[in-house]
Protein backbone atom coordinates (compact mmCIF):
# COMPACT_ATOMS: atom_id res chain seq x y z
CA UNK A 1 0.00 0.00 0.00
CA UNK A 2 1.33 3.43 -0.92
CA UNK A 3 1.67 6.21 1.61
CA UNK A 4 -1.08 8.83 1.47
CA UNK A 5 1.58 11.58 1.74
CA UNK A 6 4.50 12.44 -0.50
CA UNK A 7 7.99 11.58 0.81
CA UNK A 8 8.61 15.26 1.58
CA UNK A 9 5.41 15.71 3.59
CA UNK A 10 5.90 12.42 5.45
CA UNK A 11 9.47 13.43 6.29
CA UNK A 12 8.31 16.83 7.57
CA UNK A 13 5.57 15.20 9.69
CA UNK A 14 7.95 12.68 11.25
CA UNK A 15 10.62 15.32 11.91
CA UNK A 16 8.08 17.37 13.88
CA UNK A 17 7.59 14.60 16.46
CA UNK A 18 9.45 15.48 19.64
CA UNK A 19 11.22 13.13 22.03
CA UNK A 20 11.24 15.59 24.95
CA UNK A 21 8.70 18.04 26.33
CA UNK A 22 5.77 16.35 24.63
CA UNK A 23 2.21 17.36 25.52
CA UNK A 24 1.63 14.22 27.62
CA UNK A 25 4.94 14.77 29.44
CA UNK A 26 4.14 18.43 30.11
CA UNK A 27 0.72 17.45 31.48
CA UNK A 28 2.34 15.07 34.00
CA UNK A 29 5.02 17.61 34.95
CA UNK A 30 2.49 20.38 35.58
CA UNK A 31 0.37 18.02 37.68
CA UNK A 32 3.33 16.90 39.79
CA UNK A 33 4.54 20.47 40.31
CA UNK A 34 1.04 21.63 41.30
CA UNK A 35 0.98 18.83 43.89
CA UNK A 36 4.27 19.94 45.43
CA UNK A 37 6.64 17.47 43.80
CA UNK A 38 10.01 18.67 42.56
CA UNK A 39 11.89 16.68 39.97
CA UNK A 40 14.75 16.47 37.51
CA UNK A 41 14.24 15.98 33.79
CA UNK A 42 15.82 13.50 31.37
CA UNK A 43 18.68 12.52 33.69
CA UNK A 44 21.37 11.18 31.36
CA UNK A 45 23.18 9.50 34.26
CA UNK A 46 20.30 7.04 34.72
CA UNK A 47 19.56 4.07 32.45
CA UNK A 48 16.94 4.92 29.82
CA UNK A 49 17.21 8.66 30.55
CA UNK A 50 13.83 8.81 32.39
CA UNK A 51 11.46 11.65 31.48
CA UNK A 52 10.95 12.62 35.14
CA UNK A 53 13.15 11.79 38.12
CA UNK A 54 11.99 12.25 41.69
CA UNK A 55 15.26 11.75 43.63
CA UNK A 56 13.64 12.30 47.05
CA UNK A 57 11.34 9.31 46.40
CA UNK A 58 13.91 7.27 44.41
CA UNK A 59 11.26 7.15 41.67
CA UNK A 60 11.45 7.64 37.92
CA UNK A 61 8.58 8.25 35.55
CA UNK A 62 8.51 7.35 31.89
CA UNK A 63 5.78 8.95 29.78
CA UNK A 64 5.46 6.62 26.81
CA UNK A 65 3.74 7.28 23.51
CA UNK A 66 1.54 4.28 22.74
CA UNK A 67 2.73 4.08 19.14
CA UNK A 68 6.47 4.56 19.70
CA UNK A 69 6.65 2.10 22.60
CA UNK A 70 4.28 -0.54 21.21
CA UNK A 71 1.50 -0.37 23.82
CA UNK A 72 -0.17 -3.77 23.56
CA UNK A 73 -3.96 -3.88 23.10
CA UNK A 74 -4.14 -0.10 22.74
CA UNK A 75 -6.14 1.56 20.00
CA UNK A 76 -3.37 4.15 19.55
CA UNK A 77 -0.82 1.49 18.60
CA UNK A 78 -1.48 0.55 15.00
CA UNK A 79 1.05 -1.34 12.90
CA UNK A 80 1.95 0.86 9.92
CA UNK A 81 0.83 -0.28 6.50
CA UNK A 82 3.94 1.06 4.77
CA UNK A 83 7.52 0.04 5.61
CA UNK A 84 5.95 -2.35 8.14
CA UNK A 85 9.08 -4.40 8.77
CA UNK A 86 11.24 -1.31 9.35
CA UNK A 87 8.73 0.22 11.76
CA UNK A 88 8.23 -3.01 13.70
CA UNK A 89 12.01 -3.31 14.10
CA UNK A 90 12.13 0.29 15.37
CA UNK A 91 9.24 -0.17 17.80
CA UNK A 92 10.48 -3.57 19.03
CA UNK A 93 13.89 -1.96 19.58
CA UNK A 94 12.22 0.70 21.74
CA UNK A 95 10.41 -2.00 23.73
CA UNK A 96 13.69 -3.88 24.26
CA UNK A 97 15.47 -0.67 25.34
CA UNK A 98 12.63 0.10 27.77
CA UNK A 99 12.94 -3.36 29.34
CA UNK A 100 16.72 -3.09 29.59
CA UNK A 101 16.50 0.34 31.25
CA UNK A 102 13.81 -0.85 33.68
CA UNK A 103 15.91 -3.84 34.70
CA UNK A 104 18.97 -1.64 35.32
CA UNK A 105 16.95 0.95 37.27
CA UNK A 106 15.36 -1.72 39.47
CA UNK A 107 18.81 -3.16 40.14
CA UNK A 108 19.88 0.32 41.34
CA UNK A 109 16.83 0.47 43.65
CA UNK A 110 14.64 2.86 41.67
CA UNK A 111 10.85 2.63 41.62
CA UNK A 112 9.55 2.88 38.04
CA UNK A 113 6.24 4.39 36.98
CA UNK A 114 5.24 4.12 33.34
CA UNK A 115 2.47 6.39 32.12
CA UNK A 116 1.00 5.60 28.72
CA UNK A 117 -0.18 8.37 26.42
CA UNK A 118 -3.66 6.78 26.23
CA UNK A 119 -4.00 7.15 30.02
CA UNK A 120 -3.65 10.90 29.62
CA UNK A 121 -6.59 11.30 27.26
CA UNK A 122 -9.46 13.40 28.72
CA UNK A 123 -11.60 10.43 29.78
CA UNK A 124 -8.79 8.84 31.83
CA UNK A 125 -6.39 11.63 32.80
CA UNK A 126 -7.74 12.30 36.31
CA UNK A 127 -7.71 8.63 37.26
CA UNK A 128 -4.22 8.12 35.80
CA UNK A 129 -2.68 11.10 37.58
CA UNK A 130 -4.28 10.16 40.93
CA UNK A 131 -2.80 6.68 40.61
CA UNK A 132 0.64 8.24 40.00
CA UNK A 133 0.43 10.09 43.31
CA UNK A 134 -0.41 6.83 45.12
CA UNK A 135 2.53 5.06 43.48
CA UNK A 136 5.02 7.80 44.41
CA UNK A 137 4.29 7.88 48.12
Backbone torsions as a table, in degrees:
resi	resn	phi	psi	omega
1	UNK	NA	135.3	-179.5
2	UNK	-81.2	151.2	177.6
3	UNK	-69.1	145.0	-180.0
4	UNK	-76.8	-13.7	178.9
5	UNK	-111.3	157.2	173.6
6	UNK	-70.7	164.5	179.3
7	UNK	-58.2	-39.7	-177.5
8	UNK	-65.3	-45.2	-179.2
9	UNK	-68.1	-42.1	178.5
10	UNK	-61.0	-43.6	-180.0
11	UNK	-61.9	-43.0	178.9
12	UNK	-63.5	-43.6	179.6
13	UNK	-61.3	-46.2	-177.3
14	UNK	-68.6	-35.8	-179.9
15	UNK	-67.2	-24.2	-178.1
16	UNK	-79.3	-10.4	-178.6
17	UNK	-79.1	124.4	-175.5
18	UNK	-92.0	153.5	175.2
19	UNK	-97.3	-28.0	-178.9
20	UNK	-120.4	156.8	175.5
21	UNK	56.6	40.3	178.0
22	UNK	-74.8	164.8	179.1
23	UNK	-57.9	-46.6	178.4
24	UNK	-60.7	-40.7	179.4
25	UNK	-64.0	-44.1	180.0
26	UNK	-63.0	-37.4	178.0
27	UNK	-60.1	-46.8	179.7
28	UNK	-65.4	-44.5	-179.0
29	UNK	-61.7	-44.6	179.1
30	UNK	-62.8	-40.6	179.3
31	UNK	-63.3	-47.8	-179.7
32	UNK	-61.3	-45.4	-179.4
33	UNK	-62.0	-42.9	179.9
34	UNK	-63.9	-25.0	179.1
35	UNK	-96.6	15.0	172.6
36	UNK	87.9	6.3	-179.9
37	UNK	-88.2	137.0	175.5
38	UNK	-114.0	145.2	-169.6
39	UNK	-150.1	167.0	172.2
40	UNK	-107.7	157.9	-178.7
41	UNK	-115.7	137.8	169.9
42	UNK	46.7	52.9	-176.8
43	UNK	-68.2	108.4	-176.5
44	UNK	-68.8	-16.8	-179.3
45	UNK	-79.6	-10.9	-179.9
46	UNK	-102.5	146.4	178.0
47	UNK	-58.0	134.2	178.2
48	UNK	80.4	-1.6	-180.0
49	UNK	43.9	68.5	-175.3
50	UNK	-54.6	148.0	-179.9
51	UNK	-63.6	-42.5	-177.2
52	UNK	-134.6	132.5	179.1
53	UNK	-123.3	125.1	176.8
54	UNK	-109.8	86.1	-174.0
55	UNK	-58.7	-38.7	-178.9
56	UNK	-58.1	-31.6	-176.9
57	UNK	-105.9	3.6	-177.1
58	UNK	48.2	47.4	-176.2
59	UNK	-128.9	138.9	173.5
60	UNK	-120.0	150.0	178.7
61	UNK	-125.7	128.2	172.5
62	UNK	-107.5	129.0	175.1
63	UNK	-105.9	104.1	-173.6
64	UNK	-99.1	135.3	169.4
65	UNK	-75.5	132.3	-176.2
66	UNK	-59.0	-39.8	-179.7
67	UNK	-69.5	-53.1	-172.1
68	UNK	-67.1	-25.2	-177.4
69	UNK	-112.6	13.7	171.9
70	UNK	59.3	52.0	-179.1
71	UNK	-65.9	109.8	-177.1
72	UNK	-63.5	141.4	177.4
73	UNK	58.4	32.1	179.3
74	UNK	-113.8	136.1	-178.3
75	UNK	-68.6	-14.8	180.0
76	UNK	-89.4	-6.0	174.5
77	UNK	-103.9	105.4	-179.5
78	UNK	-122.6	129.5	178.6
79	UNK	-67.6	126.8	-178.7
80	UNK	-62.2	147.9	-179.5
81	UNK	-87.5	-17.9	177.2
82	UNK	-114.3	146.0	-178.9
83	UNK	49.9	40.1	-174.6
84	UNK	-53.9	-48.9	-177.1
85	UNK	-61.1	-44.7	-179.7
86	UNK	-61.3	-46.5	-178.9
87	UNK	-66.3	-39.8	178.8
88	UNK	-65.3	-37.1	175.1
89	UNK	-62.6	-43.1	179.3
90	UNK	-62.2	-50.5	-177.4
91	UNK	-66.2	-43.3	177.8
92	UNK	-63.8	-32.8	174.2
93	UNK	-63.9	-41.7	177.3
94	UNK	-62.1	-43.4	179.9
95	UNK	-61.8	-43.8	179.1
96	UNK	-64.0	-42.1	178.1
97	UNK	-64.0	-39.0	177.8
98	UNK	-61.0	-44.8	-178.9
99	UNK	-65.3	-41.7	179.5
100	UNK	-63.3	-44.4	179.4
101	UNK	-64.7	-42.6	-179.8
102	UNK	-61.9	-42.6	179.7
103	UNK	-61.7	-45.9	-179.5
104	UNK	-65.4	-41.2	179.4
105	UNK	-65.0	-43.3	178.6
106	UNK	-61.6	-39.8	179.1
107	UNK	-61.1	-33.7	179.0
108	UNK	-84.9	0.3	175.8
109	UNK	90.2	15.2	179.6
110	UNK	-86.5	142.8	170.5
111	UNK	-88.1	137.5	-176.0
112	UNK	-116.8	128.5	174.2
113	UNK	-118.0	126.5	176.2
114	UNK	-111.6	124.0	177.4
115	UNK	-110.5	125.0	178.6
116	UNK	-90.8	144.3	179.1
117	UNK	-50.5	-40.4	-177.9
118	UNK	-65.0	-26.4	178.5
119	UNK	-75.7	-7.6	179.9
120	UNK	-106.4	9.9	174.6
121	UNK	-73.3	154.2	-173.4
122	UNK	-48.1	-38.6	-176.9
123	UNK	-69.6	-23.3	-174.3
124	UNK	-118.5	-9.6	-169.1
125	UNK	-58.2	-44.5	-177.4
126	UNK	-61.9	-47.2	179.6
127	UNK	-61.8	-43.8	-179.4
128	UNK	-62.3	-47.8	-176.8
129	UNK	-68.2	-35.5	176.0
130	UNK	-63.5	-39.4	-179.7
131	UNK	-67.9	-30.0	176.8
132	UNK	-63.9	-43.6	179.9
133	UNK	-60.8	-41.0	178.7
134	UNK	-63.2	-39.9	-177.8
135	UNK	-70.5	-30.7	-178.6
136	UNK	-70.0	-48.0	-174.0
137	UNK	-84.9	NA	NA
